[in-house]
């Protein structure tokens, strides 16, 4: 299995926000945005693993800015770290100003996907080597986020979460 880079999984989905997708304030429903992010993350995970992938968790979502009706919204997804069979996907959401065309970061999220075979059993995925400073930052943070999730779920003892402990020592 060859080592891959985050760029090889990069997925960009751009679409228009329609009135039927908005709340009474004429902003994109949060659930609609989550679905768009799930689809983009799924494509990125599949590009990395070249396998069937399933959503394991939505680890983090930030709704920092409303996405108004008529906006052009772009969801960008990349695998930030690959573990044995799981992949963390980091997503950035951008909205484009209608008049200037300037893009502003509106939201971000972190999803986890697992690669599976045709029977639904987890399968190994390729390793990931980050290249840019941002990719390296997200790659390093992914291990801490995974350890925190495992500790909170009771699947890892806090003393074993070495990367997480290093933040406090």
Backbone as ProteinMPNN parsed JSONL, in Angstrom:
{"seq_chain_A": "XXXXXXXXXXXXXXXXXXXXXXXXXXXXXXXXXXXXXXXXXXXXXXXXXXXXXXXXXXXXXXXXXXXXXXXXXXXXXXXXXXXXXXXXXXXXXXXXXXXXXXXXXXXXXXXXXXXXXXXXXXXXXXXXXXXXXXXXXXXXXXXXXXXXXXXXXXXXXXXXXXXXXXXXX", "coords_chain_A": {"N_chain_A": [[0.844, -1.171, 0.0], [0.709, 2.131, -0.952], [2.08, 5.201, 0.311], [0.189, 8.14, 0.868], [-0.678, 11.608, 0.173], [-2.326, 14.412, 1.781], [-3.32, 16.113, -0.199], [-3.968, 14.446, -2.312], [-6.42, 13.473, -1.645], [-8.05, 15.591, -1.708], [-11.094, 17.284, -1.947], [-13.47, 19.251, -3.508], [-16.487, 20.837, -3.269], [-18.862, 22.803, -4.739], [-21.696, 24.851, -4.539], [-24.964, 26.373, -4.891], [-26.934, 28.152, -2.539], [-30.217, 27.489, -2.064], [-33.638, 28.748, -1.741], [-35.353, 26.735, -0.659], [-33.692, 25.371, 1.036], [-33.262, 26.745, 3.31], [-33.65, 28.322, 6.566], [-36.169, 30.112, 8.585], [-34.85, 32.568, 8.78], [-33.676, 32.885, 6.409], [-31.215, 31.623, 6.035], [-28.87, 29.013, 5.359], [-29.919, 25.801, 6.347], [-28.539, 24.181, 9.197], [-28.397, 21.389, 9.228], [-28.51, 20.795, 6.518], [-26.07, 21.815, 5.683], [-24.4, 20.111, 7.152], [-24.953, 17.683, 5.841], [-23.918, 18.214, 3.295], [-21.23, 18.509, 3.967], [-20.722, 15.921, 4.902], [-20.973, 14.418, 2.555], [-18.827, 15.475, 1.009], [-16.665, 14.817, 2.679], [-16.872, 12.06, 2.617], [-16.217, 11.485, -0.049], [-13.54, 12.378, -0.073], [-12.413, 10.582, 1.798], [-12.832, 8.19, 0.45], [-11.277, 8.603, -1.819], [-8.765, 8.566, -0.653], [-8.592, 5.986, 0.504], [-9.594, 4.242, -1.427], [-11.675, 2.493, -1.079], [-14.884, 1.241, 0.101], [-16.487, 3.517, 2.23], [-17.572, 4.531, 5.493], [-19.358, 6.784, 7.589], [-18.022, 7.373, 10.71], [-17.946, 9.128, 12.857], [-18.912, 12.47, 13.741], [-16.826, 14.653, 14.696], [-16.363, 17.283, 15.362], [-17.86, 20.419, 14.889], [-18.119, 23.667, 13.685], [-20.185, 26.341, 13.523], [-19.658, 29.177, 12.441], [-20.399, 31.347, 10.908], [-23.311, 32.556, 9.374], [-24.877, 31.21, 6.445], [-26.167, 32.757, 3.89], [-29.218, 32.685, 1.885], [-28.911, 32.251, -1.619], [-26.184, 32.416, -1.605], [-22.965, 31.4, -2.813], [-21.585, 28.492, -1.886], [-18.771, 26.738, -0.758], [-17.406, 23.643, -0.041], [-14.569, 22.257, 1.266], [-12.651, 19.395, 1.532], [-10.225, 17.292, 3.094], [-8.23, 14.447, 3.788], [-6.877, 14.342, 6.94], [-5.454, 12.734, 8.63], [-4.497, 9.317, 8.646], [-5.351, 6.315, 10.17], [-5.337, 2.947, 11.329], [-7.686, 1.69, 10.08], [-9.301, 3.81, 9.981], [-9.978, 7.241, 9.081], [-9.3, 10.627, 9.555], [-11.056, 13.437, 8.538], [-10.714, 16.699, 7.585], [-12.623, 19.58, 7.264], [-13.285, 22.579, 5.503], [-15.403, 25.343, 5.152], [-16.488, 27.666, 2.832], [-17.805, 30.86, 1.964], [-18.844, 32.817, -0.783], [-18.598, 36.172, -1.629], [-21.199, 37.865, -3.195], [-20.848, 40.114, -4.822], [-18.094, 40.99, -4.844], [-16.732, 38.61, -5.087], [-14.973, 37.654, -3.278], [-13.764, 35.177, -1.065], [-14.793, 33.9, 2.071], [-14.023, 32.277, 5.074], [-16.437, 30.312, 6.547], [-17.29, 28.171, 8.129], [-16.178, 25.142, 9.826], [-15.254, 21.679, 10.137], [-14.734, 18.396, 11.554], [-14.61, 15.149, 10.566], [-14.85, 11.584, 11.0], [-14.085, 8.739, 9.186], [-14.46, 5.284, 8.305], [-12.856, 2.762, 6.508], [-14.227, 0.047, 4.76], [-14.815, -3.429, 3.847], [-16.72, -5.333, 1.398], [-18.42, -6.692, 3.062], [-18.731, -5.108, 5.2], [-16.731, -5.081, 7.074], [-13.979, -3.585, 8.775], [-11.132, -2.363, 6.969], [-7.619, -2.054, 6.22], [-6.061, 1.13, 5.612], [-4.164, 3.311, 3.402], [-1.095, 4.852, 4.552], [-0.541, 8.283, 5.559], [1.156, 11.181, 4.537], [1.767, 14.325, 5.564], [2.261, 17.51, 3.91], [2.248, 20.414, 3.755], [2.513, 23.204, 6.09], [0.046, 23.64, 7.398], [-1.232, 21.177, 6.904], [0.482, 19.507, 8.364], [0.069, 20.49, 10.953], [-2.662, 19.847, 11.336], [-2.491, 17.083, 11.034], [-0.88, 16.311, 13.261], [-2.557, 17.185, 15.339], [-4.678, 15.456, 14.996], [-4.033, 12.959, 16.136], [-4.026, 13.58, 18.861], [-6.72, 14.34, 19.138], [-7.935, 11.887, 18.558], [-6.965, 10.285, 20.665], [-8.148, 11.639, 22.842], [-10.87, 11.174, 22.318], [-10.924, 8.387, 22.6], [-10.202, 8.102, 25.294], [-12.344, 9.432, 26.559], [-14.388, 7.727, 25.803], [-13.805, 5.548, 27.277], [-12.127, 3.656, 26.249], [-9.454, 3.836, 26.283], [-6.887, 4.219, 28.617], [-6.253, 7.131, 30.538], [-3.538, 7.499, 31.207], [-2.248, 6.261, 29.131], [-2.516, 7.89, 26.977], [-0.358, 9.393, 25.51], [0.338, 11.501, 23.69], [-1.683, 13.319, 24.185], [-1.318, 13.803, 26.923], [1.091, 15.147, 26.815], [0.438, 17.739, 26.254], [-0.166, 18.839, 28.661], [1.932, 18.567, 30.359]], "CA_chain_A": [[0.0, 0.0, 0.0], [1.567, 3.307, -1.049], [1.796, 6.341, 1.182], [-0.481, 9.215, 0.128], [-0.662, 12.941, 0.763], [-3.673, 14.983, 1.915], [-3.745, 16.716, -1.47], [-4.528, 13.403, -3.17], [-7.816, 13.239, -1.252], [-8.74, 16.895, -1.727], [-12.4, 17.297, -2.591], [-14.095, 20.567, -3.455], [-17.873, 20.838, -3.74], [-19.4, 24.16, -4.766], [-23.119, 24.837, -4.862], [-25.74, 27.562, -4.575], [-27.916, 27.958, -1.476], [-31.554, 27.761, -2.588], [-34.627, 29.078, -0.702], [-35.907, 25.533, -0.016], [-32.668, 24.824, 1.941], [-32.99, 27.743, 4.346], [-34.533, 28.473, 7.721], [-36.963, 31.35, 8.507], [-33.979, 33.741, 8.669], [-33.097, 32.796, 5.065], [-29.858, 31.086, 6.095], [-28.792, 27.577, 5.115], [-30.132, 24.923, 7.494], [-27.328, 23.522, 9.672], [-28.433, 19.993, 8.795], [-28.176, 20.763, 5.08], [-24.621, 21.989, 5.594], [-23.798, 18.865, 7.634], [-25.07, 16.676, 4.779], [-22.946, 18.56, 2.248], [-19.902, 18.187, 4.489], [-20.624, 14.458, 4.963], [-20.712, 13.934, 1.196], [-17.464, 15.856, 0.62], [-15.74, 14.005, 3.487], [-16.958, 10.692, 2.106], [-15.439, 11.421, -1.29], [-12.125, 12.488, 0.296], [-12.014, 9.313, 2.426], [-12.796, 7.157, -0.599], [-10.092, 8.877, -2.656], [-7.57, 8.124, 0.072], [-8.584, 4.534, 0.77], [-10.076, 3.485, -2.592], [-12.561, 1.47, -0.537], [-16.162, 1.714, 0.624], [-16.251, 4.208, 3.505], [-18.763, 4.857, 6.262], [-19.151, 7.815, 8.6], [-17.902, 6.832, 12.063], [-18.327, 10.171, 13.802], [-18.731, 13.888, 13.468], [-16.068, 14.967, 15.909], [-16.337, 18.709, 15.669], [-18.476, 21.296, 13.895], [-18.222, 25.071, 14.08], [-21.025, 27.188, 12.675], [-19.169, 30.508, 12.801], [-21.014, 32.401, 10.108], [-24.5, 32.119, 8.642], [-24.727, 31.098, 4.993], [-27.445, 33.281, 3.403], [-29.806, 32.222, 0.634], [-28.267, 32.846, -2.783], [-24.722, 32.351, -1.497], [-22.19, 30.297, -3.377], [-20.906, 27.869, -0.748], [-17.784, 25.736, -1.167], [-16.932, 22.753, 1.015], [-13.295, 21.643, 0.897], [-12.337, 18.303, 2.452], [-8.972, 16.553, 2.892], [-7.857, 13.536, 4.873], [-5.837, 14.983, 7.75], [-4.624, 11.649, 9.186], [-4.998, 7.963, 8.462], [-4.957, 5.368, 11.208], [-5.358, 1.593, 10.754], [-8.79, 1.608, 9.12], [-10.061, 5.065, 10.04], [-9.37, 8.448, 8.531], [-9.886, 11.892, 9.981], [-11.204, 14.358, 7.422], [-10.892, 18.082, 8.029], [-13.414, 20.306, 6.264], [-13.412, 24.029, 5.572], [-16.552, 25.818, 4.379], [-16.265, 29.041, 2.384], [-18.88, 31.512, 1.219], [-18.315, 33.767, -1.741], [-19.345, 37.418, -1.704], [-21.871, 37.94, -4.498], [-20.388, 41.225, -5.647], [-16.638, 41.044, -5.005], [-16.181, 37.283, -5.366], [-14.047, 37.295, -2.212], [-14.193, 34.025, -0.267], [-14.627, 34.027, 3.512], [-14.254, 31.015, 5.77], [-17.658, 30.421, 7.331], [-17.435, 27.058, 9.07], [-15.25, 24.027, 9.691], [-15.696, 20.46, 10.814], [-13.851, 17.233, 11.504], [-15.36, 13.897, 10.496], [-14.053, 10.362, 10.945], [-14.635, 7.683, 8.333], [-13.795, 3.989, 8.364], [-12.889, 2.004, 5.253], [-14.751, -1.305, 4.993], [-14.949, -4.286, 2.671], [-18.097, -5.523, 0.94], [-19.233, -7.255, 4.141], [-18.804, -4.108, 6.26], [-15.62, -5.217, 8.032], [-12.918, -2.59, 8.564], [-9.926, -2.755, 6.229], [-6.522, -1.103, 6.371], [-5.968, 2.223, 4.648], [-2.78, 3.771, 3.224], [-0.557, 5.873, 5.443], [-0.653, 9.651, 5.048], [2.283, 12.053, 4.834], [1.408, 15.729, 5.331], [3.314, 18.271, 3.24], [2.254, 21.833, 4.111], [2.485, 23.474, 7.532], [-1.318, 23.413, 7.871], [-1.459, 19.728, 6.902], [1.255, 18.949, 9.489], [-0.635, 20.887, 12.179], [-3.879, 19.038, 11.425], [-2.035, 15.692, 11.209], [-0.471, 16.144, 14.667], [-3.735, 17.351, 16.18], [-5.578, 14.305, 14.821], [-3.708, 11.913, 17.116], [-4.521, 14.057, 20.162], [-8.183, 14.246, 19.111], [-8.305, 10.474, 18.635], [-6.719, 9.833, 22.031], [-9.167, 12.221, 23.706], [-12.112, 10.43, 22.074], [-10.79, 7.049, 23.183], [-10.227, 8.247, 26.758], [-13.717, 9.765, 26.951], [-15.231, 6.554, 25.568], [-13.368, 4.476, 28.161], [-11.399, 2.651, 25.462], [-8.028, 4.064, 26.512], [-6.598, 4.794, 29.933], [-5.625, 8.444, 30.386], [-2.08, 7.385, 31.292], [-1.744, 5.754, 27.845], [-2.696, 8.94, 25.954], [0.89, 10.122, 25.627], [0.315, 12.765, 22.93], [-2.596, 14.192, 24.89], [-0.661, 14.182, 28.175], [2.195, 16.073, 26.527], [-0.088, 19.098, 26.244], [-0.343, 19.306, 30.039], [3.143, 18.316, 31.157]], "C_chain_A": [[0.895, 1.242, 0.0], [1.112, 4.406, -0.098], [1.198, 7.454, 0.326], [-0.347, 10.532, 0.872], [-2.098, 13.443, 0.915], [-4.199, 15.537, 0.589], [-4.39, 15.693, -2.4], [-5.987, 13.099, -2.837], [-8.668, 14.499, -1.368], [-10.019, 16.824, -2.563], [-12.996, 18.674, -2.412], [-15.482, 20.447, -4.065], [-18.4, 22.261, -3.627], [-20.847, 24.108, -5.23], [-23.747, 26.163, -4.435], [-26.734, 27.236, -3.472], [-29.281, 28.425, -1.994], [-32.545, 28.045, -1.458], [-35.185, 27.849, 0.027], [-34.945, 24.902, 0.989], [-32.4, 25.742, 3.125], [-34.041, 27.748, 5.444], [-35.332, 29.776, 7.6], [-36.14, 32.642, 8.437], [-33.284, 33.794, 7.307], [-31.614, 32.441, 5.057], [-29.918, 29.576, 5.916], [-29.036, 26.804, 6.406], [-28.8, 24.278, 7.885], [-27.26, 22.074, 9.205], [-28.106, 19.829, 7.325], [-26.668, 20.916, 4.899], [-23.906, 20.723, 6.065], [-23.843, 17.777, 6.561], [-24.073, 16.954, 3.66], [-21.53, 18.21, 2.698], [-19.688, 16.676, 4.537], [-20.311, 13.891, 3.58], [-19.286, 14.256, 0.754], [-16.43, 15.017, 1.384], [-15.712, 12.561, 2.998], [-16.129, 10.521, 0.836], [-13.943, 11.483, -0.98], [-11.622, 11.179, 0.901], [-11.905, 8.2, 1.388], [-11.593, 7.364, -1.518], [-8.825, 8.4, -1.974], [-7.495, 6.603, 0.141], [-8.881, 3.67, -0.45], [-10.922, 2.295, -2.163], [-13.927, 2.091, -0.245], [-15.853, 2.384, 1.958], [-17.582, 4.531, 4.168], [-18.4, 5.919, 7.299], [-19.107, 7.154, 9.968], [-18.325, 7.869, 13.096], [-18.164, 11.549, 13.189], [-18.11, 14.412, 14.748], [-16.184, 16.419, 16.336], [-17.018, 19.463, 14.535], [-18.505, 22.696, 14.477], [-19.086, 25.787, 13.057], [-20.687, 28.626, 13.05], [-19.886, 31.638, 12.079], [-22.215, 31.813, 9.38], [-24.211, 32.121, 7.145], [-26.062, 31.52, 4.371], [-27.898, 32.657, 2.084], [-29.143, 32.968, -0.525], [-26.755, 32.796, -2.749], [-24.169, 31.204, -2.325], [-21.372, 29.76, -2.204], [-19.997, 26.762, -1.274], [-17.334, 24.959, 0.067], [-15.655, 22.102, 0.506], [-12.937, 20.612, 1.964], [-11.011, 17.655, 2.074], [-8.791, 15.589, 4.055], [-6.72, 14.21, 5.621], [-4.933, 13.955, 8.426], [-5.314, 10.325, 8.914], [-4.466, 7.098, 9.595], [-5.026, 3.967, 10.589], [-6.445, 1.479, 9.686], [-9.606, 2.904, 9.082], [-9.245, 6.221, 9.477], [-10.075, 9.649, 9.117], [-9.91, 12.808, 8.767], [-11.501, 15.74, 7.983], [-11.59, 18.837, 6.909], [-13.41, 21.801, 6.562], [-14.567, 24.429, 4.668], [-16.354, 27.303, 4.099], [-17.541, 29.583, 1.747], [-18.251, 32.617, 0.385], [-19.207, 35.004, -1.772], [-19.906, 37.578, -3.109], [-21.294, 39.016, -5.407], [-18.882, 41.197, -5.899], [-16.03, 39.701, -5.412], [-15.205, 36.812, -4.297], [-14.618, 36.142, -1.393], [-13.839, 34.252, 1.198], [-14.901, 32.675, 4.147], [-15.445, 31.193, 6.702], [-17.727, 29.374, 8.431], [-16.314, 26.053, 8.86], [-15.779, 22.84, 10.469], [-14.616, 19.398, 10.689], [-14.731, 15.995, 11.573], [-14.368, 12.745, 10.563], [-14.802, 9.335, 10.117], [-13.821, 6.415, 8.526], [-13.949, 3.333, 7.007], [-13.328, 0.578, 5.579], [-14.741, -2.104, 3.685], [-16.431, -4.461, 2.342], [-19.014, -6.123, 2.01], [-19.352, -6.29, 5.32], [-17.709, -4.211, 7.306], [-14.53, -4.191, 7.735], [-11.714, -3.184, 7.838], [-8.876, -1.663, 6.389], [-6.54, -0.066, 5.257], [-4.507, 2.645, 4.508], [-2.384, 4.796, 4.282], [-0.683, 7.235, 4.77], [0.582, 10.435, 5.46], [1.888, 13.493, 4.529], [2.584, 16.478, 4.702], [3.381, 19.721, 3.69], [2.244, 21.99, 5.632], [1.095, 23.203, 8.105], [-1.636, 21.917, 7.923], [-0.726, 19.059, 8.065], [0.579, 19.27, 10.821], [-1.885, 20.027, 12.389], [-3.546, 17.563, 11.652], [-1.674, 15.433, 12.672], [-1.662, 16.255, 15.61], [-4.665, 16.156, 16.12], [-5.296, 13.202, 15.838], [-4.186, 12.319, 18.508], [-6.047, 13.954, 20.226], [-8.642, 12.794, 19.224], [-8.097, 9.944, 20.058], [-7.769, 10.385, 22.994], [-10.486, 11.468, 23.552], [-12.068, 9.055, 22.722], [-10.833, 7.093, 24.712], [-11.65, 8.514, 27.224], [-14.665, 8.586, 26.781], [-14.855, 5.384, 26.465], [-12.602, 3.375, 27.45], [-9.889, 2.801, 25.585], [-7.877, 4.676, 27.902], [-5.906, 6.141, 29.734], [-4.094, 8.389, 30.404], [-1.458, 6.916, 29.976], [-1.82, 6.801, 26.733], [-1.497, 9.887, 25.977], [0.894, 11.468, 24.898], [-0.58, 13.79, 23.628], [-1.974, 14.696, 26.192], [0.421, 15.221, 27.946], [1.726, 17.527, 26.488], [-0.103, 19.707, 27.642], [0.898, 19.168, 30.897], [4.207, 19.323, 30.807]], "O_chain_A": [[1.752, 1.38, 0.872], [-0.065, 4.521, 0.245], [1.64, 7.686, -0.8], [0.043, 10.571, 2.039], [-2.997, 12.942, 0.239], [-5.39, 15.436, 0.299], [-5.266, 16.042, -3.192], [-6.707, 12.53, -3.658], [-9.878, 14.457, -1.146], [-10.021, 16.374, -3.708], [-13.028, 19.207, -1.303], [-15.645, 20.02, -5.208], [-18.386, 22.852, -2.547], [-21.181, 23.412, -6.189], [-23.14, 26.96, -3.719], [-27.318, 26.152, -3.468], [-29.47, 29.598, -2.318], [-32.315, 27.623, -0.325], [-35.461, 27.926, 1.224], [-35.335, 23.993, 1.722], [-31.432, 25.549, 3.86], [-35.155, 27.251, 5.277], [-35.186, 30.482, 6.602], [-36.669, 33.693, 8.075], [-32.416, 34.635, 7.075], [-30.856, 32.89, 4.197], [-30.907, 28.939, 6.28], [-28.437, 27.108, 7.438], [-28.023, 23.876, 7.019], [-26.193, 21.587, 8.832], [-27.495, 18.837, 6.926], [-26.061, 20.237, 4.071], [-22.922, 20.303, 5.456], [-22.877, 17.032, 6.392], [-23.453, 16.029, 3.136], [-20.732, 17.685, 1.922], [-18.592, 16.198, 4.244], [-19.482, 12.991, 3.447], [-18.609, 13.4, 0.184], [-15.443, 14.562, 0.805], [-14.66, 11.922, 2.971], [-15.425, 9.524, 0.674], [-13.161, 10.727, -1.557], [-10.534, 10.714, 0.56], [-10.996, 7.372, 1.445], [-10.963, 6.396, -1.943], [-7.915, 7.889, -2.627], [-6.451, 6.011, -0.133], [-8.475, 2.509, -0.509], [-10.895, 1.235, -2.788], [-14.102, 3.306, -0.332], [-15.045, 1.874, 2.734], [-18.585, 4.773, 3.497], [-17.284, 5.946, 7.816], [-20.044, 6.452, 10.349], [-18.979, 7.541, 14.085], [-17.389, 11.758, 12.255], [-18.791, 14.589, 15.758], [-16.113, 16.741, 17.522], [-16.782, 19.179, 13.361], [-18.876, 22.885, 15.636], [-18.757, 25.833, 11.871], [-21.362, 29.225, 13.888], [-19.967, 32.757, 12.588], [-22.146, 30.71, 8.837], [-23.416, 32.918, 6.647], [-26.996, 30.719, 4.329], [-27.093, 32.174, 1.288], [-28.852, 34.16, -0.426], [-26.102, 33.098, -3.748], [-24.82, 30.177, -2.511], [-20.572, 30.48, -1.608], [-20.394, 25.959, -2.117], [-16.938, 25.539, 1.078], [-15.65, 21.472, -0.551], [-12.923, 20.921, 3.156], [-10.704, 17.488, 0.894], [-9.167, 15.899, 5.186], [-5.72, 14.604, 5.021], [-3.787, 14.256, 8.758], [-6.54, 10.221, 8.946], [-3.283, 7.147, 9.931], [-4.781, 3.836, 9.39], [-6.151, 1.202, 8.523], [-10.493, 3.062, 8.244], [-8.017, 6.182, 9.41], [-11.304, 9.692, 9.172], [-8.914, 12.942, 8.056], [-12.435, 15.917, 8.766], [-11.196, 18.746, 5.747], [-13.518, 22.226, 7.712], [-14.7, 23.92, 3.554], [-16.089, 28.092, 5.006], [-18.268, 28.852, 1.073], [-17.276, 33.256, 0.782], [-20.424, 34.897, -1.924], [-19.181, 37.443, -4.095], [-21.255, 38.848, -6.626], [-18.44, 41.361, -7.037], [-14.953, 39.653, -6.006], [-14.667, 35.708, -4.385], [-15.805, 36.128, -1.067], [-12.752, 34.726, 1.529], [-15.878, 32.005, 3.812], [-15.469, 32.098, 7.536], [-18.174, 29.663, 9.541], [-15.595, 26.097, 7.862], [-16.635, 22.977, 11.342], [-13.719, 19.482, 9.85], [-15.498, 15.815, 12.519], [-13.194, 12.903, 10.227], [-15.992, 9.094, 10.319], [-12.639, 6.468, 8.868], [-15.032, 3.341, 6.421], [-12.861, -0.021, 6.548], [-14.67, -1.549, 2.589], [-17.288, -3.812, 2.941], [-20.237, -6.071, 1.883], [-19.993, -6.606, 6.322], [-17.747, -3.508, 8.316], [-14.197, -3.955, 6.574], [-11.331, -4.333, 8.057], [-9.197, -0.504, 6.655], [-6.965, -0.33, 4.132], [-3.697, 2.371, 5.393], [-3.226, 5.508, 4.83], [-0.903, 7.325, 3.562], [1.009, 10.36, 6.612], [1.693, 13.848, 3.366], [3.745, 16.134, 4.924], [4.469, 20.218, 3.981], [1.999, 21.032, 6.365], [0.971, 22.606, 9.174], [-2.244, 21.446, 8.885], [-1.261, 18.14, 8.685], [0.523, 18.424, 11.713], [-2.131, 19.541, 13.492], [-4.252, 16.875, 12.389], [-2.117, 14.443, 13.254], [-1.763, 15.498, 16.576], [-5.369, 15.869, 17.088], [-6.228, 12.578, 16.347], [-4.699, 11.484, 19.252], [-6.603, 13.533, 21.241], [-9.625, 12.503, 19.906], [-8.952, 9.238, 20.591], [-8.232, 9.662, 23.876], [-11.145, 11.159, 24.545], [-13.048, 8.608, 23.319], [-11.43, 6.223, 25.346], [-12.117, 7.892, 28.178], [-15.636, 8.455, 27.527], [-15.506, 4.34, 26.426], [-12.443, 2.279, 27.988], [-9.133, 1.988, 25.053], [-8.653, 5.545, 28.299], [-5.059, 6.275, 28.851], [-3.435, 9.149, 29.695], [-0.274, 7.148, 29.733], [-1.244, 6.608, 25.662], [-1.606, 11.035, 26.409], [1.396, 12.46, 25.426], [-0.269, 14.981, 23.656], [-2.09, 15.876, 26.524], [0.642, 16.085, 28.794], [2.528, 18.443, 26.668], [-0.06, 20.927, 27.798], [0.911, 19.609, 32.046], [5.302, 19.283, 31.368]]}, "name": "protein", "num_of_chains": 1, "seq": "XXXXXXXXXXXXXXXXXXXXXXXXXXXXXXXXXXXXXXXXXXXXXXXXXXXXXXXXXXXXXXXXXXXXXXXXXXXXXXXXXXXXXXXXXXXXXXXXXXXXXXXXXXXXXXXXXXXXXXXXXXXXXXXXXXXXXXXXXXXXXXXXXXXXXXXXXXXXXXXXXXXXXXXXX"}
